[in-house]
């Protein structure tokens, strides 16, 4: 519960733990633009090790991390392939085109989050002076708009093999890659070993207040650091933020399965309410998508407003569809509270 509400709108609403706040207060800091913040440097090393990459770069947000990756990998007029439900396509302000002149070529996401290998193959441009060069592929794991779907290591490697065989690069928007790893029972680095770059968020299920880390080769990160500065992301004594990120990576990753368990319990309870239809009988990670059938005389917006009077907040993703995201600040009692609130307002 956060500020008296059960808040399931997103795991971005998580707040730093008391232990994080204490470490932030005590953090050793320096000028990160000069590479002299010891806490930032430690966070970047830990993050790179977690992803199995040579180096890491702390950035203010996952959106900036994805943007920097695309700008590093693509020149103006080149093309990035991604799913039609990709976060980079839908929720990042068209930044890759606005700031980098990079074309976005979307291919259909399947209900399980993947992009079919054959669809990627067909979308790759031939060597033709009339057409843009297809330079990279972006995958998202977990796949938000597909219900928090989880992409396997085997699938990602197959995409990486295809991309590299066409002189292309693979970037993974791994905002919730630790959720994917928890769902599959594997180390996160196995899910991104085929990727040339990956970004993941500290400020979602890991509960840090700010930031993401972009990881890749040392050469890639050198270029990324320059772009971060140009985009206004070069912060100074940012070790205060890094301290929370270090705590998150060392203490919050292994507990993510608890969020998944509560997502399943929430889904099971909601599925028993007449008029509510679950997207997945068993949510693949920490996201629960539900819709209402024609027997319910309220719109999604009306239900959301009614739930607020019961101290429950949820997200809307369609005229009659909701998204609920479980996280550290949502406990077993809150599962019951949410189910009972739905029963009351519907």
TAQUI-V381136 format. One line per field, one symbol per residue. phi: phi as a letter, one per 20 degrees, with the letter a starting at -180 (. if undefined). A space follows every 50 residues. Layout:
phi->???
//
This chain:
phi->.clndfddfaefegdffgfffffffefecaeffemdefffffgfffffff emdfbcbfcfbfffffffgfffedegnecdebffdfgffeddmmffefed mefddecffegenfdggfffgffffffbffdfeedbcddcbfegfdnmfd effffffffffffffdldddddfdgdfffffffemcfgffecfeeebbcc eeddfemffboccdcrfffffffffffgffeneedeeeggffgfffgffe cdffeffffffffffffffffeegnddefcfcgfbddcdccdeffeedeg fffgfffgfdmcdcddcagcccccceagecdfffgfffffffgfee
//
